[in-house]
Amino acid sequence: HLKRFRQTGYYGLSKNSTRVKFEKTLILDNYVLHKINKKEEKGKYDEMEGMYRGEEPKGFLKYELYGVVNHSGSLHGGHYVSHFKQGGRWYYFSDSHGSETSFDRVLNSEAYVLYYQLMQ
């Protein structure tokens, strides 16, 4: 969830329409400590923490984008649409309408919620 709405003053709200750059793939290896089986140890294993510290295989925590929800308009008259990936193709959905679209259109959309799934 991207913060698209902000409070301005005591009762006021405004929409943040700043372009948010997001990636097709996220690799989170450098941000997470991994629990592993001690037999698979290739670095330093911390007995107290039960955590592996050291060189880890890259792409261990790799996520792929499969959906984006967008909000267009303002707080008083906005509209939600979505882009989702199915079978390797991207689709655009708005109310009862759906059509195939390009990944470039997804990347240039006004993202509100990003959906990633762990890749095997």
C-alpha positions in Angstrom: 0.0 0.0 0.0 1.4 3.4 -1.0 0.4 6.4 0.9 -1.6 8.4 -1.6 -3.7 10.5 0.8 -2.4 12.9 3.5 -4.0 15.0 6.2 -3.6 18.7 5.7 -4.7 20.5 8.8 -7.2 19.3 11.3 -10.0 18.2 8.9 -8.4 18.5 5.5 -7.3 15.7 3.2 -5.4 15.9 0.0 -4.2 13.3 -2.6 -0.5 12.7 -3.2 -0.2 12.2 -7.0 3.6 12.0 -7.0 4.9 9.4 -9.5 6.2 6.3 -7.6 8.8 4.2 -9.4 8.3 0.5 -8.8 10.1 -2.6 -10.1 8.9 -5.7 -11.8 11.1 -7.8 -9.5 12.1 -7.2 -5.9 15.0 -9.1 -4.4 14.9 -8.7 -0.6 17.9 -10.9 0.3 19.9 -8.0 1.7 17.0 -6.9 4.0 16.1 -10.2 5.7 18.0 -12.7 7.9 17.3 -16.2 6.7 16.7 -19.2 8.9 18.3 -22.2 7.4 19.1 -25.8 8.2 22.6 -26.0 9.9 23.7 -28.7 7.4 23.2 -26.2 4.6 25.6 -23.7 6.3 27.9 -21.8 3.9 28.7 -18.9 6.2 28.5 -18.2 9.9 25.6 -19.8 11.8 24.5 -18.0 15.0 23.5 -20.8 17.4 21.7 -18.4 19.8 19.6 -16.8 17.0 19.3 -19.9 14.9 20.1 -17.6 12.0 22.5 -17.8 9.1 24.8 -14.8 8.6 27.1 -14.5 5.7 27.1 -15.2 1.9 23.6 -16.2 0.9 22.4 -17.3 -2.5 21.2 -14.3 -4.5 17.5 -14.4 -5.4 16.6 -16.4 -2.3 13.8 -13.9 -1.6 12.8 -12.8 -5.1 9.3 -11.4 -5.7 7.6 -10.7 -9.0 4.9 -8.0 -9.5 1.6 -9.5 -10.6 -0.9 -6.7 -9.9 -1.3 -3.0 -9.4 -4.4 -1.1 -8.2 -4.6 2.6 -9.3 -6.5 5.5 -8.1 -7.3 8.4 -10.5 -9.1 11.6 -9.8 -9.4 13.3 -6.5 -10.8 12.5 -3.0 -14.2 13.8 -4.1 -14.5 12.1 -7.4 -11.9 9.3 -7.9 -12.0 6.0 -9.6 -10.1 2.7 -9.0 -8.8 0.6 -11.8 -6.4 -2.3 -11.8 -3.7 -4.1 -13.9 -3.1 -7.8 -13.3 -0.8 -10.4 -14.8 -2.4 -13.7 -16.0 -0.5 -16.3 -18.0 2.4 -14.0 -18.7 0.2 -11.2 -20.1 -0.9 -8.0 -18.5 -4.6 -6.9 -18.3 -6.3 -3.7 -17.5 -9.7 -3.7 -15.6 -12.1 -0.8 -15.0 -15.6 -1.6 -13.7 -17.0 -4.2 -16.1 -14.4 -3.6 -18.8 -11.2 -5.6 -19.2 -8.6 -5.6 -22.0 -5.0 -6.7 -22.6 -2.4 -4.0 -22.0 1.4 -3.5 -22.0 3.7 -3.7 -19.1 4.9 -0.1 -19.9 1.4 1.1 -19.2 1.4 -0.7 -15.9 4.8 0.9 -14.9 3.4 4.4 -15.9 0.2 4.0 -13.9 -0.6 5.9 -10.7 0.0 3.0 -8.4 -1.9 2.8 -5.1 -1.5 -0.9 -4.1 1.3 -3.2 -5.5 0.9 -7.0 -5.4 4.0 -9.2 -5.5 4.3 -12.9 -5.2 7.3 -15.0 -4.1 9.0 -16.7 -7.0 10.0 -20.3 -6.7 
